[in-house]
Amino acid sequence: MKKLFILIVLAYPMGYAAFRTIQAETRDLDGLTYVIYPAQAAWLYYTFRPIAYLDAWLTGMNSHLGPHPEEAAR
């Protein structure tokens, strides 16, 4: 049981780090980097939201669900 707990505690931040690396996108308009959660997979947004707050506080990298509004209009 202890090993399962340790595995879960390690898998969550490692999973977020991998997702963050894959989904990071620099916005041309303001030059800031964002983690973009796919709109079709909102469960990822809600799963990683707690650690995304910590990430934003530590690194300043923001995140949001779906594309930027001006990019969605294209």
PyMOL Python script that loads the backbone (N, CA, C, O; Angstrom):
from pymol import cmd

cmd.read_pdbstr("""\
ATOM      1  N   MET A   1       0.823  -1.196   0.000  1.00  0.00           N
ATOM      2  CA  MET A   1       0.000   0.000   0.000  1.00  0.00           C
ATOM      3  C   MET A   1       0.870   1.265   0.000  1.00  0.00           C
ATOM      4  O   MET A   1       0.553   2.259  -0.653  1.00  0.00           O
ATOM      5  N   LYS A   2       1.965   1.196   0.745  1.00  0.00           N
ATOM      6  CA  LYS A   2       2.872   2.332   0.825  1.00  0.00           C
ATOM      7  C   LYS A   2       3.516   2.636  -0.530  1.00  0.00           C
ATOM      8  O   LYS A   2       3.684   3.798  -0.899  1.00  0.00           O
ATOM      9  N   LYS A   3       3.873   1.583  -1.265  1.00  0.00           N
ATOM     10  CA  LYS A   3       4.486   1.754  -2.581  1.00  0.00           C
ATOM     11  C   LYS A   3       3.499   2.354  -3.575  1.00  0.00           C
ATOM     12  O   LYS A   3       3.880   3.177  -4.408  1.00  0.00           O
ATOM     13  N   LEU A   4       2.238   1.951  -3.494  1.00  0.00           N
ATOM     14  CA  LEU A   4       1.213   2.504  -4.364  1.00  0.00           C
ATOM     15  C   LEU A   4       1.044   4.001  -4.100  1.00  0.00           C
ATOM     16  O   LEU A   4       0.922   4.791  -5.036  1.00  0.00           O
ATOM     17  N   PHE A   5       1.037   4.377  -2.850  1.00  0.00           N
ATOM     18  CA  PHE A   5       0.920   5.800  -2.486  1.00  0.00           C
ATOM     19  C   PHE A   5       2.100   6.593  -3.042  1.00  0.00           C
ATOM     20  O   PHE A   5       1.915   7.669  -3.611  1.00  0.00           O
ATOM     21  N   ILE A   6       3.298   6.070  -2.880  1.00  0.00           N
ATOM     22  CA  ILE A   6       4.491   6.744  -3.396  1.00  0.00           C
ATOM     23  C   ILE A   6       4.433   6.855  -4.914  1.00  0.00           C
ATOM     24  O   ILE A   6       4.797   7.886  -5.478  1.00  0.00           O
ATOM     25  N   LEU A   7       3.978   5.803  -5.570  1.00  0.00           N
ATOM     26  CA  LEU A   7       3.842   5.819  -7.030  1.00  0.00           C
ATOM     27  C   LEU A   7       2.865   6.906  -7.481  1.00  0.00           C
ATOM     28  O   LEU A   7       3.139   7.639  -8.431  1.00  0.00           O
ATOM     29  N   ILE A   8       1.743   7.004  -6.805  1.00  0.00           N
ATOM     30  CA  ILE A   8       0.747   8.026  -7.152  1.00  0.00           C
ATOM     31  C   ILE A   8       1.290   9.420  -6.904  1.00  0.00           C
ATOM     32  O   ILE A   8       1.107  10.317  -7.728  1.00  0.00           O
ATOM     33  N   VAL A   9       1.955   9.608  -5.776  1.00  0.00           N
ATOM     34  CA  VAL A   9       2.516  10.926  -5.442  1.00  0.00           C
ATOM     35  C   VAL A   9       3.573  11.346  -6.457  1.00  0.00           C
ATOM     36  O   VAL A   9       3.695  12.533  -6.759  1.00  0.00           O
ATOM     37  N   LEU A  10       4.332  10.403  -6.983  1.00  0.00           N
ATOM     38  CA  LEU A  10       5.349  10.729  -7.990  1.00  0.00           C
ATOM     39  C   LEU A  10       4.775  10.840  -9.394  1.00  0.00           C
ATOM     40  O   LEU A  10       5.254  11.646 -10.192  1.00  0.00           O
ATOM     41  N   ALA A  11       3.763  10.049  -9.709  1.00  0.00           N
ATOM     42  CA  ALA A  11       3.199  10.028 -11.058  1.00  0.00           C
ATOM     43  C   ALA A  11       2.477  11.334 -11.396  1.00  0.00           C
ATOM     44  O   ALA A  11       2.530  11.782 -12.541  1.00  0.00           O
ATOM     45  N   TYR A  12       1.811  11.944 -10.432  1.00  0.00           N
ATOM     46  CA  TYR A  12       1.053  13.168 -10.690  1.00  0.00           C
ATOM     47  C   TYR A  12       1.949  14.318 -11.170  1.00  0.00           C
ATOM     48  O   TYR A  12       1.694  14.866 -12.242  1.00  0.00           O
ATOM     49  N   PRO A  13       2.983  14.703 -10.418  1.00  0.00           N
ATOM     50  CA  PRO A  13       3.835  15.797 -10.926  1.00  0.00           C
ATOM     51  C   PRO A  13       4.625  15.426 -12.174  1.00  0.00           C
ATOM     52  O   PRO A  13       4.887  16.282 -13.019  1.00  0.00           O
ATOM     53  N   MET A  14       5.005  14.164 -12.296  1.00  0.00           N
ATOM     54  CA  MET A  14       5.738  13.749 -13.495  1.00  0.00           C
ATOM     55  C   MET A  14       4.825  13.774 -14.715  1.00  0.00           C
ATOM     56  O   MET A  14       5.253  14.159 -15.803  1.00  0.00           O
ATOM     57  N   GLY A  15       3.576  13.367 -14.541  1.00  0.00           N
ATOM     58  CA  GLY A  15       2.606  13.426 -15.627  1.00  0.00           C
ATOM     59  C   GLY A  15       2.340  14.855 -16.050  1.00  0.00           C
ATOM     60  O   GLY A  15       2.240  15.150 -17.241  1.00  0.00           O
ATOM     61  N   TYR A  16       2.225  15.749 -15.068  1.00  0.00           N
ATOM     62  CA  TYR A  16       2.017  17.157 -15.389  1.00  0.00           C
ATOM     63  C   TYR A  16       3.234  17.727 -16.115  1.00  0.00           C
ATOM     64  O   TYR A  16       3.085  18.475 -17.081  1.00  0.00           O
ATOM     65  N   ALA A  17       4.428  17.380 -15.657  1.00  0.00           N
ATOM     66  CA  ALA A  17       5.645  17.888 -16.299  1.00  0.00           C
ATOM     67  C   ALA A  17       5.717  17.448 -17.762  1.00  0.00           C
ATOM     68  O   ALA A  17       6.109  18.227 -18.631  1.00  0.00           O
ATOM     69  N   ALA A  18       5.342  16.216 -18.021  1.00  0.00           N
ATOM     70  CA  ALA A  18       5.339  15.733 -19.413  1.00  0.00           C
ATOM     71  C   ALA A  18       4.278  16.461 -20.226  1.00  0.00           C
ATOM     72  O   ALA A  18       4.545  16.891 -21.348  1.00  0.00           O
ATOM     73  N   PHE A  19       3.082  16.605 -19.675  1.00  0.00           N
ATOM     74  CA  PHE A  19       2.000  17.307 -20.366  1.00  0.00           C
ATOM     75  C   PHE A  19       2.383  18.761 -20.626  1.00  0.00           C
ATOM     76  O   PHE A  19       2.146  19.286 -21.714  1.00  0.00           O
ATOM     77  N   ARG A  20       2.972  19.405 -19.628  1.00  0.00           N
ATOM     78  CA  ARG A  20       3.392  20.805 -19.733  1.00  0.00           C
ATOM     79  C   ARG A  20       4.420  20.977 -20.850  1.00  0.00           C
ATOM     80  O   ARG A  20       4.358  21.945 -21.608  1.00  0.00           O
ATOM     81  N   THR A  21       5.349  20.057 -20.951  1.00  0.00           N
ATOM     82  CA  THR A  21       6.376  20.122 -21.985  1.00  0.00           C
ATOM     83  C   THR A  21       5.765  19.985 -23.379  1.00  0.00           C
ATOM     84  O   THR A  21       6.147  20.704 -24.302  1.00  0.00           O
ATOM     85  N   ILE A  22       4.826  19.072 -23.526  1.00  0.00           N
ATOM     86  CA  ILE A  22       4.195  18.829 -24.826  1.00  0.00           C
ATOM     87  C   ILE A  22       3.262  19.966 -25.226  1.00  0.00           C
ATOM     88  O   ILE A  22       3.212  20.338 -26.398  1.00  0.00           O
ATOM     89  N   GLN A  23       2.525  20.522 -24.270  1.00  0.00           N
ATOM     90  CA  GLN A  23       1.470  21.488 -24.567  1.00  0.00           C
ATOM     91  C   GLN A  23       1.878  22.956 -24.378  1.00  0.00           C
ATOM     92  O   GLN A  23       1.027  23.837 -24.501  1.00  0.00           O
ATOM     93  N   ALA A  24       3.134  23.238 -24.086  1.00  0.00           N
ATOM     94  CA  ALA A  24       3.575  24.625 -23.921  1.00  0.00           C
ATOM     95  C   ALA A  24       3.563  25.338 -25.264  1.00  0.00           C
ATOM     96  O   ALA A  24       3.990  24.789 -26.280  1.00  0.00           O
ATOM     97  N   GLU A  25       3.069  26.561 -25.252  1.00  0.00           N
ATOM     98  CA  GLU A  25       2.926  27.338 -26.484  1.00  0.00           C
ATOM     99  C   GLU A  25       3.208  28.805 -26.175  1.00  0.00           C
ATOM    100  O   GLU A  25       2.648  29.364 -25.232  1.00  0.00           O
ATOM    101  N   THR A  26       4.072  29.422 -26.965  1.00  0.00           N
ATOM    102  CA  THR A  26       4.370  30.842 -26.778  1.00  0.00           C
ATOM    103  C   THR A  26       3.425  31.655 -27.651  1.00  0.00           C
ATOM    104  O   THR A  26       3.315  31.431 -28.856  1.00  0.00           O
ATOM    105  N   ARG A  27       2.767  32.577 -27.033  1.00  0.00           N
ATOM    106  CA  ARG A  27       1.792  33.418 -27.727  1.00  0.00           C
ATOM    107  C   ARG A  27       2.512  34.589 -28.392  1.00  0.00           C
ATOM    108  O   ARG A  27       3.306  35.274 -27.747  1.00  0.00           O
ATOM    109  N   ASP A  28       2.243  34.823 -29.664  1.00  0.00           N
ATOM    110  CA  ASP A  28       2.896  35.891 -30.412  1.00  0.00           C
ATOM    111  C   ASP A  28       2.514  37.278 -29.890  1.00  0.00           C
ATOM    112  O   ASP A  28       3.344  38.187 -29.864  1.00  0.00           O
ATOM    113  N   LEU A  29       1.271  37.432 -29.481  1.00  0.00           N
ATOM    114  CA  LEU A  29       0.755  38.730 -29.075  1.00  0.00           C
ATOM    115  C   LEU A  29       1.481  39.316 -27.862  1.00  0.00           C
ATOM    116  O   LEU A  29       1.827  40.497 -27.861  1.00  0.00           O
ATOM    117  N   ASP A  30       1.714  38.496 -26.828  1.00  0.00           N
ATOM    118  CA  ASP A  30       2.347  39.019 -25.613  1.00  0.00           C
ATOM    119  C   ASP A  30       3.698  38.374 -25.294  1.00  0.00           C
ATOM    120  O   ASP A  30       4.367  38.787 -24.347  1.00  0.00           O
ATOM    121  N   GLY A  31       4.102  37.383 -26.059  1.00  0.00           N
ATOM    122  CA  GLY A  31       5.397  36.742 -25.859  1.00  0.00           C
ATOM    123  C   GLY A  31       5.467  35.828 -24.648  1.00  0.00           C
ATOM    124  O   GLY A  31       6.550  35.351 -24.308  1.00  0.00           O
ATOM    125  N   LEU A  32       4.342  35.570 -23.984  1.00  0.00           N
ATOM    126  CA  LEU A  32       4.320  34.702 -22.810  1.00  0.00           C
ATOM    127  C   LEU A  32       4.049  33.260 -23.226  1.00  0.00           C
ATOM    128  O   LEU A  32       3.423  33.002 -24.254  1.00  0.00           O
ATOM    129  N   THR A  33       4.528  32.333 -22.413  1.00  0.00           N
ATOM    130  CA  THR A  33       4.318  30.924 -22.674  1.00  0.00           C
ATOM    131  C   THR A  33       3.155  30.423 -21.830  1.00  0.00           C
ATOM    132  O   THR A  33       3.054  30.738 -20.645  1.00  0.00           O
ATOM    133  N   TYR A  34       2.281  29.642 -22.452  1.00  0.00           N
ATOM    134  CA  TYR A  34       1.091  29.104 -21.800  1.00  0.00           C
ATOM    135  C   TYR A  34       1.044  27.595 -21.978  1.00  0.00           C
ATOM    136  O   TYR A  34       1.540  27.058 -22.968  1.00  0.00           O
ATOM    137  N   VAL A  35       0.444  26.919 -21.010  1.00  0.00           N
ATOM    138  CA  VAL A  35       0.110  25.512 -21.163  1.00  0.00           C
ATOM    139  C   VAL A  35      -1.320  25.496 -21.685  1.00  0.00           C
ATOM    140  O   VAL A  35      -2.231  25.986 -21.017  1.00  0.00           O
ATOM    141  N   ILE A  36      -1.522  24.942 -22.866  1.00  0.00           N
ATOM    142  CA  ILE A  36      -2.839  24.932 -23.499  1.00  0.00           C
ATOM    143  C   ILE A  36      -3.464  23.548 -23.315  1.00  0.00           C
ATOM    144  O   ILE A  36      -2.949  22.548 -23.814  1.00  0.00           O
ATOM    145  N   TYR A  37      -4.574  23.513 -22.597  1.00  0.00           N
ATOM    146  CA  TYR A  37      -5.319  22.267 -22.411  1.00  0.00           C
ATOM    147  C   TYR A  37      -6.292  22.109 -23.569  1.00  0.00           C
ATOM    148  O   TYR A  37      -6.997  23.061 -23.903  1.00  0.00           O
ATOM    149  N   PRO A  38      -6.353  20.937 -24.193  1.00  0.00           N
ATOM    150  CA  PRO A  38      -7.298  20.737 -25.299  1.00  0.00           C
ATOM    151  C   PRO A  38      -8.744  20.904 -24.812  1.00  0.00           C
ATOM    152  O   PRO A  38      -9.112  20.381 -23.760  1.00  0.00           O
ATOM    153  N   ALA A  39      -9.545  21.622 -25.568  1.00  0.00           N
ATOM    154  CA  ALA A  39     -10.936  21.860 -25.181  1.00  0.00           C
ATOM    155  C   ALA A  39     -11.728  20.557 -25.139  1.00  0.00           C
ATOM    156  O   ALA A  39     -12.672  20.439 -24.359  1.00  0.00           O
ATOM    157  N   GLN A  40     -11.360  19.573 -25.968  1.00  0.00           N
ATOM    158  CA  GLN A  40     -12.061  18.301 -26.005  1.00  0.00           C
ATOM    159  C   GLN A  40     -11.732  17.417 -24.801  1.00  0.00           C
ATOM    160  O   GLN A  40     -12.451  16.455 -24.528  1.00  0.00           O
ATOM    161  N   ALA A  41     -10.663  17.729 -24.085  1.00  0.00           N
ATOM    162  CA  ALA A  41     -10.231  16.923 -22.936  1.00  0.00           C
ATOM    163  C   ALA A  41     -10.212  17.783 -21.681  1.00  0.00           C
ATOM    164  O   ALA A  41      -9.168  17.970 -21.057  1.00  0.00           O
ATOM    165  N   ALA A  42     -11.363  18.295 -21.324  1.00  0.00           N
ATOM    166  CA  ALA A  42     -11.463  19.155 -20.140  1.00  0.00           C
ATOM    167  C   ALA A  42     -11.069  18.416 -18.866  1.00  0.00           C
ATOM    168  O   ALA A  42     -10.676  19.049 -17.886  1.00  0.00           O
ATOM    169  N   TRP A  43     -11.165  17.101 -18.863  1.00  0.00           N
ATOM    170  CA  TRP A  43     -10.781  16.344 -17.677  1.00  0.00           C
ATOM    171  C   TRP A  43      -9.303  16.548 -17.347  1.00  0.00           C
ATOM    172  O   TRP A  43      -8.922  16.507 -16.177  1.00  0.00           O
ATOM    173  N   LEU A  44      -8.461  16.768 -18.368  1.00  0.00           N
ATOM    174  CA  LEU A  44      -7.049  17.067 -18.114  1.00  0.00           C
ATOM    175  C   LEU A  44      -6.894  18.397 -17.392  1.00  0.00           C
ATOM    176  O   LEU A  44      -6.069  18.540 -16.489  1.00  0.00           O
ATOM    177  N   TYR A  45      -7.694  19.355 -17.803  1.00  0.00           N
ATOM    178  CA  TYR A  45      -7.668  20.676 -17.171  1.00  0.00           C
ATOM    179  C   TYR A  45      -7.986  20.554 -15.686  1.00  0.00           C
ATOM    180  O   TYR A  45      -7.281  21.104 -14.840  1.00  0.00           O
ATOM    181  N   TYR A  46      -9.047  19.832 -15.386  1.00  0.00           N
ATOM    182  CA  TYR A  46      -9.457  19.703 -13.984  1.00  0.00           C
ATOM    183  C   TYR A  46      -8.527  18.794 -13.190  1.00  0.00           C
ATOM    184  O   TYR A  46      -8.371  18.976 -11.983  1.00  0.00           O
ATOM    185  N   THR A  47      -7.918  17.837 -13.838  1.00  0.00           N
ATOM    186  CA  THR A  47      -6.971  16.951 -13.152  1.00  0.00           C
ATOM    187  C   THR A  47      -5.702  17.683 -12.771  1.00  0.00           C
ATOM    188  O   THR A  47      -5.217  17.545 -11.648  1.00  0.00           O
ATOM    189  N   PHE A  48      -5.158  18.461 -13.696  1.00  0.00           N
ATOM    190  CA  PHE A  48      -3.886  19.124 -13.464  1.00  0.00           C
ATOM    191  C   PHE A  48      -4.020  20.548 -12.919  1.00  0.00           C
ATOM    192  O   PHE A  48      -3.005  21.200 -12.675  1.00  0.00           O
ATOM    193  N   ARG A  49      -5.221  21.039 -12.725  1.00  0.00           N
ATOM    194  CA  ARG A  49      -5.403  22.423 -12.287  1.00  0.00           C
ATOM    195  C   ARG A  49      -4.722  22.729 -10.953  1.00  0.00           C
ATOM    196  O   ARG A  49      -4.100  23.784 -10.834  1.00  0.00           O
ATOM    197  N   PRO A  50      -4.808  21.858  -9.945  1.00  0.00           N
ATOM    198  CA  PRO A  50      -4.126  22.184  -8.678  1.00  0.00           C
ATOM    199  C   PRO A  50      -2.620  22.388  -8.840  1.00  0.00           C
ATOM    200  O   PRO A  50      -2.061  23.330  -8.278  1.00  0.00           O
ATOM    201  N   ILE A  51      -1.968  21.525  -9.594  1.00  0.00           N
ATOM    202  CA  ILE A  51      -0.522  21.664  -9.773  1.00  0.00           C
ATOM    203  C   ILE A  51      -0.199  22.808 -10.736  1.00  0.00           C
ATOM    204  O   ILE A  51       0.890  23.379 -10.671  1.00  0.00           O
ATOM    205  N   ALA A  52      -1.134  23.148 -11.627  1.00  0.00           N
ATOM    206  CA  ALA A  52      -0.917  24.271 -12.545  1.00  0.00           C
ATOM    207  C   ALA A  52      -0.874  25.593 -11.770  1.00  0.00           C
ATOM    208  O   ALA A  52      -0.133  26.503 -12.141  1.00  0.00           O
ATOM    209  N   TYR A  53      -1.665  25.705 -10.695  1.00  0.00           N
ATOM    210  CA  TYR A  53      -1.594  26.909  -9.853  1.00  0.00           C
ATOM    211  C   TYR A  53      -0.206  27.038  -9.233  1.00  0.00           C
ATOM    212  O   TYR A  53       0.371  28.125  -9.212  1.00  0.00           O
ATOM    213  N   LEU A  54       0.321  25.941  -8.736  1.00  0.00           N
ATOM    214  CA  LEU A  54       1.666  25.949  -8.159  1.00  0.00           C
ATOM    215  C   LEU A  54       2.702  26.288  -9.227  1.00  0.00           C
ATOM    216  O   LEU A  54       3.624  27.064  -8.975  1.00  0.00           O
ATOM    217  N   ASP A  55       2.556  25.718 -10.398  1.00  0.00           N
ATOM    218  CA  ASP A  55       3.458  25.987 -11.518  1.00  0.00           C
ATOM    219  C   ASP A  55       3.433  27.469 -11.885  1.00  0.00           C
ATOM    220  O   ASP A  55       4.483  28.078 -12.089  1.00  0.00           O
ATOM    221  N   ALA A  56       2.248  28.041 -11.969  1.00  0.00           N
ATOM    222  CA  ALA A  56       2.128  29.463 -12.312  1.00  0.00           C
ATOM    223  C   ALA A  56       2.774  30.332 -11.244  1.00  0.00           C
ATOM    224  O   ALA A  56       3.412  31.336 -11.562  1.00  0.00           O
ATOM    225  N   TRP A  57       2.618  29.962 -10.004  1.00  0.00           N
ATOM    226  CA  TRP A  57       3.203  30.730  -8.908  1.00  0.00           C
ATOM    227  C   TRP A  57       4.729  30.645  -8.934  1.00  0.00           C
ATOM    228  O   TRP A  57       5.411  31.643  -8.701  1.00  0.00           O
ATOM    229  N   LEU A  58       5.265  29.456  -9.217  1.00  0.00           N
ATOM    230  CA  LEU A  58       6.712  29.262  -9.212  1.00  0.00           C
ATOM    231  C   LEU A  58       7.396  29.771 -10.480  1.00  0.00           C
ATOM    232  O   LEU A  58       8.478  30.353 -10.404  1.00  0.00           O
ATOM    233  N   THR A  59       6.784  29.561 -11.634  1.00  0.00           N
ATOM    234  CA  THR A  59       7.457  29.862 -12.903  1.00  0.00           C
ATOM    235  C   THR A  59       6.835  31.014 -13.683  1.00  0.00           C
ATOM    236  O   THR A  59       7.470  31.567 -14.581  1.00  0.00           O
ATOM    237  N   GLY A  60       5.600  31.381 -13.349  1.00  0.00           N
ATOM    238  CA  GLY A  60       4.925  32.440 -14.089  1.00  0.00           C
ATOM    239  C   GLY A  60       4.274  31.963 -15.375  1.00  0.00           C
ATOM    240  O   GLY A  60       3.719  32.769 -16.122  1.00  0.00           O
ATOM    241  N   MET A  61       4.334  30.646 -15.647  1.00  0.00           N
ATOM    242  CA  MET A  61       3.715  30.104 -16.856  1.00  0.00           C
ATOM    243  C   MET A  61       2.225  29.899 -16.591  1.00  0.00           C
ATOM    244  O   MET A  61       1.841  29.123 -15.716  1.00  0.00           O
ATOM    245  N   ASN A  62       1.404  30.594 -17.345  1.00  0.00           N
ATOM    246  CA  ASN A  62      -0.041  30.482 -17.184  1.00  0.00           C
ATOM    247  C   ASN A  62      -0.581  29.341 -18.026  1.00  0.00           C
ATOM    248  O   ASN A  62       0.141  28.742 -18.823  1.00  0.00           O
ATOM    249  N   SER A  63      -1.853  29.053 -17.841  1.00  0.00           N
ATOM    250  CA  SER A  63      -2.479  27.982 -18.604  1.00  0.00           C
ATOM    251  C   SER A  63      -3.952  28.299 -18.800  1.00  0.00           C
ATOM    252  O   SER A  63      -4.539  29.087 -18.059  1.00  0.00           O
ATOM    253  N   HIS A  64      -4.539  27.668 -19.814  1.00  0.00           N
ATOM    254  CA  HIS A  64      -5.980  27.804 -20.011  1.00  0.00           C
ATOM    255  C   HIS A  64      -6.510  26.688 -20.893  1.00  0.00           C
ATOM    256  O   HIS A  64      -5.757  25.971 -21.553  1.00  0.00           O
ATOM    257  N   LEU A  65      -7.816  26.566 -20.883  1.00  0.00           N
ATOM    258  CA  LEU A  65      -8.517  25.522 -21.615  1.00  0.00           C
ATOM    259  C   LEU A  65      -8.856  26.023 -23.009  1.00  0.00           C
ATOM    260  O   LEU A  65      -9.512  27.055 -23.151  1.00  0.00           O
ATOM    261  N   GLY A  66      -8.423  25.317 -24.027  1.00  0.00           N
ATOM    262  CA  GLY A  66      -8.707  25.692 -25.409  1.00  0.00           C
ATOM    263  C   GLY A  66      -7.757  26.750 -25.929  1.00  0.00           C
ATOM    264  O   GLY A  66      -6.931  27.274 -25.181  1.00  0.00           O
ATOM    265  N   PRO A  67      -7.872  27.067 -27.213  1.00  0.00           N
ATOM    266  CA  PRO A  67      -6.975  28.063 -27.825  1.00  0.00           C
ATOM    267  C   PRO A  67      -7.281  29.472 -27.329  1.00  0.00           C
ATOM    268  O   PRO A  67      -8.334  29.725 -26.744  1.00  0.00           O
ATOM    269  N   HIS A  68      -6.350  30.377 -27.571  1.00  0.00           N
ATOM    270  CA  HIS A  68      -6.578  31.787 -27.242  1.00  0.00           C
ATOM    271  C   HIS A  68      -7.756  32.294 -28.076  1.00  0.00           C
ATOM    272  O   HIS A  68      -7.942  31.843 -29.206  1.00  0.00           O
ATOM    273  N   PRO A  69      -8.552  33.219 -27.542  1.00  0.00           N
ATOM    274  CA  PRO A  69      -9.744  33.684 -28.267  1.00  0.00           C
ATOM    275  C   PRO A  69      -9.467  34.177 -29.688  1.00  0.00           C
ATOM    276  O   PRO A  69     -10.229  33.864 -30.602  1.00  0.00           O
ATOM    277  N   GLU A  70      -8.409  34.930 -29.886  1.00  0.00           N
ATOM    278  CA  GLU A  70      -8.127  35.447 -31.225  1.00  0.00           C
ATOM    279  C   GLU A  70      -7.663  34.330 -32.155  1.00  0.00           C
ATOM    280  O   GLU A  70      -7.841  34.433 -33.368  1.00  0.00           O
ATOM    281  N   GLU A  71      -7.071  33.263 -31.611  1.00  0.00           N
ATOM    282  CA  GLU A  71      -6.640  32.136 -32.435  1.00  0.00           C
ATOM    283  C   GLU A  71      -7.828  31.242 -32.792  1.00  0.00           C
ATOM    284  O   GLU A  71      -7.842  30.628 -33.859  1.00  0.00           O
ATOM    285  N   ALA A  72      -8.810  31.168 -31.921  1.00  0.00           N
ATOM    286  CA  ALA A  72      -9.996  30.352 -32.183  1.00  0.00           C
ATOM    287  C   ALA A  72     -10.834  30.952 -33.301  1.00  0.00           C
ATOM    288  O   ALA A  72     -11.549  30.230 -33.995  1.00  0.00           O
ATOM    289  N   ALA A  73     -10.754  32.270 -33.481  1.00  0.00           N
ATOM    290  CA  ALA A  73     -11.534  32.960 -34.507  1.00  0.00           C
ATOM    291  C   ALA A  73     -10.969  32.742 -35.914  1.00  0.00           C
ATOM    292  O   ALA A  73     -11.663  32.984 -36.901  1.00  0.00           O
ATOM    293  N   ARG A  74      -9.731  32.294 -36.011  1.00  0.00           N
ATOM    294  CA  ARG A  74      -9.100  32.099 -37.325  1.00  0.00           C
ATOM    295  C   ARG A  74      -9.702  30.975 -38.093  1.00  0.00           C
ATOM    296  O   ARG A  74      -9.275  30.694 -39.212  1.00  0.00           O
TER     297      ARG A  74
END
""", "prot")
cmd.dss("prot")
cmd.show_as("cartoon", "prot")
cmd.util.cbc("prot")
cmd.orient("prot")
